[in-house]
Amino acid sequence: MINMGMKSYSSRLTASINGKGVLDIDTVKGCALGTSAHQNGGCYGLCYANKIATRYGYRFNESVSREVTKGDRVHIENTVKRYNGSWFRIGTMGDPCHNWELTLEVCEWLRKIKTPVIVTKHWNPLSDLHLQRLARYGAVVNTSISALDTLPERIYRLNQFKRIKKANIKSVLRVVSAKFGQTSWGQRLSSIQDRLLKNEPIIDNPLRIAASDKRVESGDILIENRKIKGLDGDISVAKHNAYVGPCNICPDQCGVDFKKIRIGGYKMAKKVQTDISPGEYGYKAAHQIDMFTDTIEFEYVKSVIGSGYEEAVAKLAIEDKVAYRAARKNMQIHSAIILKINAEFSGFFTFQVNHKAKEFCLLQSAMDLDKKDKNIYSQMVGKIIEQNTFGYPMIMTVSTKHDLECPKVFKAIGFETYLILSGFEYMVYGKLEDVRMKRLAHATMTNAWTTTRSDWLKMKKEWNAKIEAAGEKYNIPNPKFASRDGCWQGSNGYSNVVLTERIIENGKVKTNKGKSFNGNASVLDPVACEVILRFFMPTEGRRVYNPFGGGVQFGFVSGSYGYDYIASEIRQNQCDANNAICQDLDGAKWIKSDSSIYEPDGMFDLCFSCPPYYKVEKYVDYENVIPEGELNSIPTYNEFRDTLFAGYKIAIDKLNGNRFFVIMTGDSRDKNGAYYGCEAEHELFFKEQGLHIHNKIVYLECEFTRLAHAKRTLDYRKFPKREQKIIVAYKGDMSTIKDNFPPIGRL
């Protein structure tokens, strides 16, 4: 709003020495943003520059940028050179933040003569580029702040003060201080002010306030009962060692002379102007949140429902949007930490303790949109951590796009990320192994297990590295495929599809077939092994039996978890290789035996097997001998099937009640191209044995080579197979599963 009868400031840049002996070169006169934010007299209703401008008839609510003309340039330079001090100030009668570009141009121009000092409240922030330039110019930035500022203003200005400091610029916190009375309002602001004055470096700048001000009359602010020489009004002095004299002999020097004089809290000693003694300040800068601990309260409520905060939580949750679920009654049954700032509801964080799953779940959180602060939010999380007296892992899902519920905030507190998925990070305060089950659950979730997802591949790589290291330690070459080189019997394996090349040699075209990758042998996925083991081993379970042992993977994973693993395997070379790889893992053992008749000792808590496809691979023992009874050497499919089922029957008898039997299998085609029906026959077999078919899982592999095969098979209407089936059968009463197996917890 334009003040009628008032005049605007001149748009010509000037350099003048004010009444306190400071050389002022204000690039901007007036403060439109400050007077707009605080319309009754500017900041705190007490802006001294506004008062002076009004006295002389200038519109302080207009911000006028003051450009330098060619004619004034020499005059200003000469004025700066003649000035007795080592610095000049920008920001006495207006905030330079209204035109940072002009302000930086003046700093660059005059910095070779004197040091520029900028005084600002940062209504407009400095850009990163501005900071880079100020650092080059050697400028000193004074950030004006007061306990009388609003909380958002204090938080913002403290952040700017620290941001400037991090940019290697001399950054000073200019605290407009006051002596506050013993009223509740005065005591609260006094405590805030004490926190502000603990920053470094600071200048203690006492507040000018009239005796007629309502805050003085009410006793909220106390003023000096004596007049101070050089001041034309009343002043409130919080600390009597704060300097209030002429600027030319002030020990603070607006922060320019750091090296010889420590900023903040100095007093003049008697009448000797040059004798300076240190005051009581100079503490290390506190965390921003510590400055306001007296105004911040955290209240624990066992349940939001019944706490009296139901409506407030619901409204804030809806406003926050991300935390909208906290508005639901079924989410308000949970416990919460309630945040109050200045005794007003300002935020919440709900959480749940799941004793059955032994986990502590952080749920929804929000802060008042006008009071958001990462440090206060982090302190609220800290209060929740204090509630976890059980030692449970604490889990939290955060958004990479949220300003508070974000990975950076939680990592700073001590949370670790265990999964990144769809723009969210799943984090834990505790050990990563405590949330391994959740990671596996997220990798599966449905009965279609896509093994080409990034986290699955990452876990697979980790397991394979462990197996490779164990093989290298005990001189077992190629441990993932140990004893199985050359087992592939087909002509169109992976390598032959991908790596076959044709070259011209001696004028003729020659075909070089692809290099064999382990004979194109299939190999069990260790992540699938881990998922099966973790999901289908009962809480009190210890023993695993594999009636057709094969490769090392399931035994290695089982042994790594400390389980006893017994496998029946017909080939001695496979047994020797696997036992060597797993010799550091107690309890993992392969026994050479005919699986169709072998009967292991004792009872088991999980049976698993991954038998080979019929007539797809060929397995040999030492000296290339095929052991009698080796599955793929059996003449007919029916005999192959019956041999498998004979081994399964023994395993079923050895399986404890209320336990799972898991088969990972796949179908193959006969010489005419028809499927044998192996998967379906497995299901029928288990049903005939009295087991329940509990899950039918599709294990999806990479489709790349299958696409290459499709070019050759689709004319025959055969779609290449990229999946295996995992048939999960259950022996016992299915209603007891939830009681006998460990809970997954919150996902």
C-alpha positions in Angstrom: 0.0 0.0 0.0 1.4 3.4 -1.0 1.6 6.0 1.8 0.0 9.2 0.4 2.1 12.3 1.0 5.3 10.3 1.4 8.1 10.3 -1.1 10.1 7.4 -2.7 13.8 7.0 -2.2 16.2 8.2 -5.0 17.2 5.5 -7.4 20.8 6.8 -7.5 23.4 4.9 -5.5 25.1 7.0 -2.8 27.9 6.5 -0.2 27.5 8.3 3.1 28.7 8.0 6.7 25.8 7.7 9.2 25.5 9.1 12.7 27.2 6.1 14.2 30.2 6.4 12.0 29.4 3.6 9.5 29.9 4.0 5.7 26.6 3.1 4.3 26.2 2.1 0.6 22.7 0.8 0.4 22.0 -0.9 -2.9 18.3 -1.0 -1.9 16.3 1.5 0.1 13.2 0.4 1.8 11.9 -3.1 2.6 8.7 -4.1 0.8 8.8 -7.7 1.8 9.5 -7.0 5.5 6.7 -4.4 5.8 4.3 -6.6 3.9 5.0 -9.5 6.3 4.7 -7.3 9.4 2.4 -4.4 8.4 2.3 -2.7 11.8 5.7 -1.1 11.9 7.9 -3.7 10.2 9.6 -6.6 12.0 8.3 -7.0 15.6 6.5 -3.7 15.0 9.8 -2.0 15.8 11.8 -1.7 12.6 14.2 1.2 13.4 14.9 1.9 9.7 11.2 2.1 9.1 10.8 4.6 11.9 13.6 6.8 10.6 12.2 6.6 7.0 8.8 7.7 8.3 10.4 10.6 10.2 12.0 11.9 7.1 8.9 11.3 4.8 10.1 8.3 2.8 8.1 5.3 1.8 9.8 2.4 3.5 7.3 -0.1 2.2 8.8 0.4 -1.3 12.1 -1.2 -2.2 14.0 1.0 -4.5 17.1 -0.4 -6.3 19.8 2.2 -6.5 21.8 2.1 -9.7 25.2 3.7 -10.0 25.6 6.3 -12.7 28.9 7.0 -14.5 29.1 10.4 -12.9 28.6 9.1 -9.3 31.1 6.2 -9.8 34.2 8.3 -9.2 32.6 10.1 -6.3 31.6 6.9 -4.5 35.1 5.4 -5.0 36.7 8.4 -3.5 34.4 8.4 -0.6 35.2 4.8 0.1 38.9 5.4 -0.2 38.8 8.4 2.2 36.7 6.5 4.8 38.9 5.6 7.9 37.4 2.1 8.4 38.3 -1.1 6.7 34.8 -2.0 5.6 31.5 -0.5 4.3 27.9 -1.7 5.0 25.1 -2.6 2.7 21.7 -2.9 4.4 21.2 0.0 6.9 18.0 1.6 5.4 16.8 -1.3 3.3 17.3 -5.0 2.8 19.7 -5.8 -0.1 17.9 -9.1 -0.6 15.4 -7.3 -2.8 18.1 -7.1 -5.5 20.9 -9.5 -4.9 22.3 -9.1 -8.4 22.8 -5.4 -8.0 24.2 -5.9 -4.5 26.8 -8.4 -5.7 27.8 -6.1 -8.5 28.6 -3.4 -6.0 30.5 -5.8 -3.8 32.6 -6.9 -6.8 33.2 -3.3 -7.8 34.3 -2.0 -4.3 35.8 -5.1 -2.7 39.4 -4.1 -3.8 39.0 -0.9 -1.7 37.1 -2.0 1.4 35.5 -5.2 2.7 31.7 -5.4 1.9 29.4 -6.1 4.8 25.8 -7.2 4.0 23.1 -7.0 6.6 19.9 -8.9 5.6 16.9 -10.9 6.8 17.0 -13.0 3.7 13.4 -12.3 2.5 14.7 -13.5 -0.8 17.4 -16.2 -0.4 20.9 -16.1 -2.0 21.3 -18.6 -4.8 24.1 -21.0 -4.9 25.7 -19.0 -7.6 25.4 -15.8 -5.5 27.2 -17.6 -2.7 30.0 -18.6 -4.9 30.5 -15.0 -6.0 30.3 -13.6 -2.5 33.0 -16.1 -1.4 35.3 -14.7 -4.1 34.5 -11.1 -3.1 35.5 -11.7 0.5 32.2 -10.3 1.7 30.8 -10.7 5.3 27.1 -11.5 5.7 25.2 -10.5 8.8 21.9 -12.5 9.2 19.6 -10.5 11.4 17.4 -12.6 13.7 15.6 -12.3 17.0 13.6 -14.3 19.5 10.7 -12.0 18.5 10.7 -13.6 15.0 8.2 -16.2 14.3 9.3 -19.9 14.5 9.4 -20.4 10.7 11.4 -17.1 10.3 13.9 -18.2 13.0 14.3 -21.6 11.4 14.7 -20.2 7.9 17.2 -17.5 9.0 19.3 -20.0 11.0 19.4 -22.2 8.0 20.6 -19.3 5.8 23.2 -18.3 8.4 24.6 -21.9 8.4 24.3 -22.3 4.6 26.4 -19.2 4.1 29.0 -20.4 6.6 29.2 -23.7 4.7 29.9 -21.8 1.5 33.2 -20.5 3.1 31.8 -17.0 3.6 32.2 -15.0 6.8 28.7 -15.5 8.2 27.6 -13.7 11.4 24.4 -14.1 13.3 23.2 -10.6 14.3 20.8 -11.2 17.2 18.4 -8.4 18.0 18.2 -9.1 21.7 16.0 -7.8 24.5 15.6 -8.2 28.3 12.5 -10.2 28.7 10.3 -10.0 31.9 9.2 -12.8 34.1 5.8 -13.2 32.4 5.2 -16.6 30.7 5.6 -15.0 27.3 8.8 -13.3 28.4 10.3 -16.4 30.0 9.6 -18.4 26.8 11.3 -15.8 24.6 14.2 -15.4 27.0 14.9 -19.1 26.7 14.8 -18.9 22.9 17.1 -15.9 23.0 19.6 -17.8 25.2 19.7 -20.5 22.6 20.3 -18.1 19.7 23.1 -16.4 21.6 25.0 -19.8 21.8 25.7 -19.7 18.1 29.1 -18.6 16.8 29.9 -16.0 15.7 27.2 -13.6 16.9 26.7 -9.9 17.4 24.4 -9.0 20.4 22.4 -6.1 19.0 20.0 -4.6 21.8 16.5 -3.8 20.8 15.2 -0.2 20.6 11.7 -0.1 22.0 9.6 2.7 23.4 8.4 2.8 27.0 4.9 3.2 25.6 5.0 -0.1 23.8 2.4 -2.5 25.1 5.0 -5.2 25.6 6.9 -2.9 27.9 3.8 -1.8 29.8 2.8 -5.5 30.3 6.2 -6.4 31.7 7.0 -8.8 28.8 10.0 -6.6 27.8 12.1 -4.6 30.2 13.9 -1.4 29.2 16.8 0.5 30.7 15.8 2.9 33.4 18.6 5.3 32.3 19.4 7.1 29.1 22.4 5.8 27.2 24.6 8.4 25.5 24.3 8.5 21.8 20.8 6.9 21.7 17.7 8.9 20.9 15.3 6.5 22.5 14.7 3.7 24.9 16.6 0.4 24.7 16.2 -3.1 26.1 19.6 -4.6 27.0 19.6 -8.3 27.8 23.3 -8.5 28.7 25.1 -5.4 30.0 28.3 -6.5 28.2 26.6 -6.0 24.9 28.1 -3.0 23.0 25.9 0.0 22.4 28.3 2.7 21.5 29.6 4.3 18.3 30.3 1.9 15.5 33.8 3.0 14.7 35.1 1.7 18.0 32.8 -1.3 18.3 34.7 -4.5 19.0 32.3 -6.5 16.8 33.0 -4.5 13.6 30.1 -6.3 11.9 32.2 -9.5 11.9 35.0 -8.2 9.6 37.9 -8.5 12.0 37.3 -12.1 13.2 40.9 -13.0 13.5 41.9 -10.6 16.3 38.5 -10.2 18.0 36.1 -13.0 18.8 32.6 -11.9 17.8 29.8 -11.5 20.3 29.7 -10.6 24.0 32.3 -7.9 24.6 32.1 -4.9 26.8 34.1 -1.7 26.9 36.4 -1.6 30.0 35.9 1.6 32.0 36.7 4.7 29.8 39.6 3.2 27.8 38.0 2.8 24.4 40.6 0.3 23.1 40.6 -1.9 26.1 38.3 -4.9 25.3 37.6 -7.8 27.5 35.7 -10.9 26.6 32.1 -11.4 27.7 30.3 -14.6 28.6 29.4 -15.9 25.1 31.4 -17.9 22.6 29.9 -21.4 23.0 30.1 -23.8 20.1 27.1 -23.5 17.8 24.2 -25.7 19.0 22.0 -27.7 16.7 19.2 -25.7 15.4 16.6 -27.7 17.3 18.4 -27.2 20.6 17.6 -23.5 20.5 13.9 -24.2 20.9 13.7 -27.2 23.2 11.9 -25.1 25.8 9.0 -24.5 23.3 8.9 -28.1 22.1 7.0 -30.9 23.8 6.6 -34.5 22.9 3.7 -36.5 24.4 3.3 -40.3 24.2 -0.2 -41.6 23.7 -0.9 -45.3 23.8 -3.6 -44.9 21.1 -4.6 -41.9 19.1 -8.2 -42.9 19.7 -9.1 -41.8 23.1 -6.2 -39.4 23.4 -8.2 -36.2 22.5 -6.0 -35.7 19.4 -8.1 -37.8 17.0 -9.5 -34.8 15.1 -6.1 -32.9 15.0 -4.3 -35.9 13.7 -6.9 -36.6 11.0 -6.9 -33.0 9.8 -3.1 -32.8 9.6 -2.9 -36.2 8.0 -5.3 -35.1 5.2 -3.4 -31.8 4.7 -0.1 -33.6 4.5 -1.5 -36.1 1.9 1.4 -38.6 2.3 0.2 -39.4 5.8 -3.5 -39.4 4.8 -4.0 -43.0 6.2 -3.5 -41.7 9.7 -7.0 -40.1 9.3 -8.6 -43.6 9.3 -9.9 -45.0 12.5 -8.2 -48.3 11.9 -4.9 -46.5 11.8 -5.6 -44.4 14.9 -5.7 -47.4 17.1 -1.9 -47.3 17.1 0.4 -45.5 19.5 1.8 -42.1 18.7 4.2 -39.3 19.7 2.4 -36.0 19.6 4.4 -32.9 18.8 3.5 -29.6 20.4 5.2 -26.3 19.7 4.4 -23.4 22.0 1.8 -25.7 23.6 0.0 -26.1 20.3 -0.5 -29.4 18.4 2.0 -29.3 15.6 2.6 -32.9 14.5 2.4 -36.6 15.1 4.2 -39.9 14.4 2.2 -43.1 14.8 3.8 -46.5 15.5 3.0 -50.1 16.3 4.8 -52.7 18.4 4.3 -56.2 17.1 5.4 -58.6 19.8 4.5 -61.7 17.8 6.7 -60.6 14.9 9.2 -59.0 17.3 9.3 -55.7 15.3 8.7 -52.0 16.0 6.9 -50.4 13.1 7.0 -46.6 12.4 3.8 -45.7 10.5 2.6 -42.3 9.5 3.9 -38.9 10.4 3.3 -35.2 9.6 4.2 -31.8 10.9 2.3 -28.6 10.6 3.0 -27.2 7.1 4.2 -23.9 8.6 6.4 -25.4 11.2 8.2 -28.2 9.2 11.8 -28.7 10.4 14.0 -31.7 9.9 15.8 -31.3 13.2 12.5 -31.2 15.2 11.2 -34.1 13.1 14.4 -36.1 13.8 13.9 -35.4 17.5 10.4 -36.7 17.3 11.8 -39.9 15.7 14.2 -40.1 18.6 11.3 -40.0 21.1 9.8 -43.0 19.3 13.2 -44.9 19.4 13.1 -44.3 23.2 9.8 -46.2 23.3 11.5 -49.3 21.9 12.6 -50.9 25.1 12.3 -54.4 23.6 15.3 -54.3 21.3 13.1 -55.0 18.3 14.3 -53.9 14.8 12.5 -50.7 13.9 11.2 -50.5 10.4 10.1 -47.5 8.3 9.1 -47.0 4.7 10.1 -43.6 3.4 9.6 -41.7 0.1 12.5 -40.3 -1.8 10.3 -37.3 -2.7 9.0 -36.4 0.8 10.7 -33.5 2.6 10.6 -35.1 6.1 9.9 -38.8 5.6 12.9 -39.1 3.4 16.0 -41.4 3.4 18.4 -38.5 4.2 16.6 -37.7 7.5 16.4 -41.3 8.6 19.9 -42.2 7.6 21.2 -39.3 9.7 19.4 -40.9 12.7 20.9 -44.3 12.1 18.5 -46.1 9.9 19.8 -48.3 7.0 18.1 -49.0 3.7 17.4 -52.7 2.9 15.3 -52.3 -0.2 14.6 -49.6 -2.8 11.3 -50.1 -4.7 9.1 -47.8 -6.8 10.4 -44.5 -5.3 10.3 -45.8 -1.7 13.1 -46.9 0.5 12.5 -49.6 3.1 14.7 -48.8 6.1 15.6 -50.4 9.5 17.0 -49.2 12.7 18.8 -52.3 13.8 20.5 -55.2 11.9 19.9 -55.8 8.2 19.5 -59.5 8.8 16.6 -58.7 11.1 14.5 -57.6 8.1 15.8 -60.2 5.6 12.5 -62.0 5.6 10.7 -58.8 4.6 13.2 -58.3 1.7 12.5 -61.8 0.5 8.8 -61.3 0.8 9.0 -58.1 -1.3 11.0 -60.1 -3.9 8.1 -62.6 -4.2 4.7 -61.4 -2.9 2.6 -63.4 -5.3 2.9 -66.9 -6.8 4.8 -65.5 -9.8 8.5 -65.1 -8.8 10.2 -62.8 -11.4 13.9 -63.6 -10.9 15.1 -60.8 -13.2 14.2 -58.0 -10.8 17.1 -55.9 -9.6 16.9 -56.9 -5.9 16.5 -60.6 -6.7 19.6 -60.4 -8.9 21.5 -58.5 -6.2 20.8 -61.2 -3.6 21.6 -63.9 -6.1 24.9 -62.3 -6.8 25.7 -62.2 -3.1 25.0 -65.9 -2.6 26.9 -66.9 -5.7 29.9 -64.9 -4.5 29.8 -66.8 -1.2 29.6 -70.1 -3.0 32.5 -69.2 -5.3 34.6 -68.1 -2.4 34.0 -71.4 -0.6 34.9 -73.3 -3.7 38.1 -71.4 -4.2 39.0 -71.9 -0.6 38.8 -75.7 -1.0 40.0 -76.0 -4.6 36.6 -76.9 -6.1 36.6 -75.4 -9.6 33.4 -73.8 -10.8 31.5 -74.6 -7.6 28.1 -73.6 -8.8 28.2 -76.3 -11.4 30.6 -78.7 -9.7 30.6 -82.1 -11.4 28.1 -81.1 -14.0 30.2 -79.8 -17.0 29.0 -81.2 -20.2 25.7 -82.5 -18.9 23.5 -80.8 -21.4 22.1 -83.2 -24.0 20.4 -80.8 -26.3 21.7 -79.0 -29.4 20.3 -75.6 -28.9 21.5 -74.5 -25.5 22.1 -70.9 -24.4 25.6 -70.6 -25.8 24.8 -72.1 -29.2 22.0 -69.6 -29.6 23.9 -66.5 -28.5 27.5 -67.1 -29.4 27.4 -69.1 -32.6 29.3 -67.2 -35.4 30.0 -67.7 -39.0 33.3 -66.7 -40.5 35.1 -67.0 -43.9 38.1 -69.2 -43.7 40.1 -70.3 -46.8 37.4 -68.8 -49.0 34.7 -70.9 -47.4 32.0 -70.1 -44.8 32.7 -71.8 -41.5 30.4 -72.1 -38.5 31.8 -71.8 -35.0 29.3 -73.0 -32.4 29.0 -71.1 -29.2 31.3 -71.8 -26.3 29.7 -74.0 -23.8 28.7 -72.3 -20.6 29.0 -75.2 -18.1 27.5 -77.5 -20.7 24.3 -75.4 -20.6 23.5 -77.1 -17.3 20.7 -75.7 -15.2 21.5 -74.6 -11.7 19.4 -74.0 -8.7 18.8 -70.4 -7.8 20.1 -69.7 -4.3 17.6 -66.9 -3.7 14.7 -69.3 -4.5 16.4 -71.7 -2.0 16.5 -69.0 0.7 12.8 -68.0 0.1 11.7 -71.6 0.3 13.8 -72.2 3.4 12.7 -69.1 5.3 9.0 -69.3 4.4 8.5 -73.0 4.8 10.7 -73.9 7.8 8.6 -73.9 11.0 9.6 -71.6 13.9 11.0 -74.5 15.9 12.3 -76.4 12.8 15.9 -77.5 12.4 16.3 -80.3 9.8 16.0 -80.3 6.0 15.9 -83.4 3.8 16.5 -83.5 0.1 15.8 -86.9 -1.4 17.5 -86.0 -4.8 20.3 -83.8 -3.7 22.0 -82.5 -6.9 23.8 -79.2 -6.7 25.2 -77.4 -3.7 22.8 -74.4 -3.5 20.1 -75.5 -1.1 22.5 -77.2 1.3 24.8 -74.1 1.3 21.9 -71.8 2.1 20.6 -74.1 4.8 24.0 -74.5 6.4 24.5 -70.8 6.3 21.3 -70.4 8.4 22.6 -73.0 10.8 20.1 -75.7 9.8 20.9 -79.4 9.5 20.7 -80.4 5.8 20.8 -84.1 4.6 20.8 -84.9 0.9 20.7 -88.2 -0.8 22.8 -88.1 -4.0 23.6 -91.0 -6.3 26.9 -89.6 -7.7 30.0 -89.7 -5.5 31.7 -86.8 -7.4 28.7 -84.5 -6.7 28.7 -85.5 -3.0 32.5 -84.9 -2.7 32.3 -81.5 -4.3 29.3 -80.3 -2.3 30.7 -81.6 1.0 34.0 -79.8 0.3 32.3 -76.5 -0.5 30.2 -76.7 2.7 32.7 -78.1 5.1 32.8 -74.8 7.0 29.0 -75.0 7.5 28.0 -77.3 10.3 25.2 -79.7 9.4 25.2 -79.6 5.6 25.9 -83.1 4.3 25.4 -85.1 1.0 25.3 -88.9 1.3 26.0 -91.2 -1.7 23.0 -93.4 -2.0 20.1 -94.5 -4.3 17.5 -92.0 -3.4 14.6 -94.3 -4.3 15.5 -96.6 -1.4 17.6 -94.5 1.0 16.1 -93.9 4.4 17.7 -91.1 6.4 18.0 -91.1 10.1 15.5 -89.2 12.2 12.6 -86.9 11.3 12.7 -83.7 9.4 10.9 -80.3 9.4 11.1 -79.5 5.7 11.6 -81.6 2.6 12.8 -80.1 -0.6 13.9 -81.4 -3.9 14.6 -80.1 -7.4 14.9 -83.2 -9.6 16.2 -82.9 -13.2 14.1 -82.6 -16.3 13.7 -86.0 -17.8 16.2 -86.6 -20.6 17.5 -83.0 -20.8 20.8 -83.4 -18.9 23.2 -86.2 -18.5 25.1 -86.7 -15.2 28.2 -88.8 -14.8 30.4 -89.9 -11.9 34.1 -90.2 -11.7 35.7 -91.6 -14.9 32.5 -90.7 -16.8 30.7 -93.6 -15.3 26.9 -93.3 -15.1 25.8 -94.8 -11.8 23.0 -97.3 -11.9 19.7 -95.7 -11.0 20.8 -92.2 -12.1 17.6 -90.5 -13.1 18.3 -89.4 -16.6 19.8 -92.7 -17.6 16.4 -94.5 -16.9 15.0 -95.8 -20.2 11.4 -94.5 -19.9 9.6 -91.6 -18.5 7.3 -93.8 -16.4 10.3 -95.4 -14.8 11.8 -92.0 -14.2 8.6 -90.8 -12.5 8.2 -93.9 -10.4 11.8 -93.7 -9.2 11.2 -90.1 -8.1 8.0 -90.9 -6.3 9.6 -93.8 -4.5 12.1 -91.4 -3.0 9.3 -88.9 -2.2 7.3 -91.6 -0.3 10.2 -92.2 2.0 10.7 -88.5 2.5 7.0 -88.0 3.3 7.3 -90.7 6.0 10.3 -88.9 7.5 8.5 -85.5 7.5 7.1 -84.4 10.8 3.4 -83.5 10.9 2.2 -80.0 10.0 5.2 -79.5 7.7 5.8 -78.6 4.1 7.2 -80.6 1.2 8.4 -78.4 -1.6 9.3 -79.6 -5.1 10.8 -77.3 -7.8 10.2 -79.0 -11.1 9.5 -78.5 -14.7 8.1 -80.4 -17.7 10.1 -81.6 -20.7 8.9 -82.8 -24.1 9.1 -86.3 -25.6 10.7 -87.0 -29.0 7.4 -85.9 -30.7 7.3 -82.6 -28.9 4.6 -83.4 -26.4 4.9 -82.6 -22.7 5.2 -85.6 -20.4 2.9 -84.0 -17.8 5.4 -84.3 -15.0 4.1 -81.2 -13.1 0.5 -82.4 -13.1 1.6 -85.9 -12.0 3.5 -84.4 -9.1 0.3 -82.7 -7.8 -1.7 -85.9 -8.2 1.0 -87.9 -6.4 1.0 -85.6 -3.4 -2.8 -85.6 -3.1 -2.8 -89.4 -3.3 -0.3 -89.5 -0.4 -2.7 -87.4 1.7 -0.9 -84.1 1.4 -2.6 -80.8 0.5 -1.5 -78.7 -2.5 -0.9 -75.4 -0.7 0.9 -73.3 -3.3 1.6 -73.5 -7.0 4.3 -71.0 -7.8 5.6 -70.0 -11.2 9.4 -69.3 -11.2 10.1 -67.0 -14.1 13.5 -66.9 -15.7 15.1 -64.6 -18.2 13.3 -64.7 -21.5 16.2 -63.5 -23.7 17.3 -66.9 -25.0 13.7 -68.1 -25.2 13.0 -65.3 -27.6 15.8 -66.6 -29.8 14.3 -70.2 -29.6 10.9 -68.9 -30.5 12.1 -68.0 -34.0 12.6 -71.7 -34.6 9.7 -73.2 -32.7 6.6 -71.0 -33.3 6.0 -72.5 -36.7 5.4 -75.7 -34.8 3.1 -73.7 -32.5 5.5 -74.4 -29.6 6.1 -71.5 -27.2 9.5 -71.8 -25.5 9.3 -72.5 -21.8 10.8 -69.8 -19.5 9.3 -71.0 -16.2 9.6 -73.7 -13.6 7.0 -74.7 -11.1 7.3 -74.8 -7.4 4.7 -77.1 -5.9 4.3 -76.6 -2.2 2.5 -79.5 -0.5 1.5 -79.6 3.2 1.4 -82.6 5.5 -1.1 -82.0 8.4 -3.7 -79.6 9.5 -3.6 -76.5 7.4 -5.4 -74.4 10.1 -2.2 -74.6 12.3 0.1 -73.0 9.8 -0.1 -69.5 11.2 0.7 -70.8 14.7 3.6 -73.0 13.7 5.5 -70.7 11.3 7.1 -67.3 12.0 5.1 -64.2 11.2 6.2 -62.0 8.3 5.2 -58.8 10.0 4.3 -55.5 8.4 5.3 -55.2 4.7 
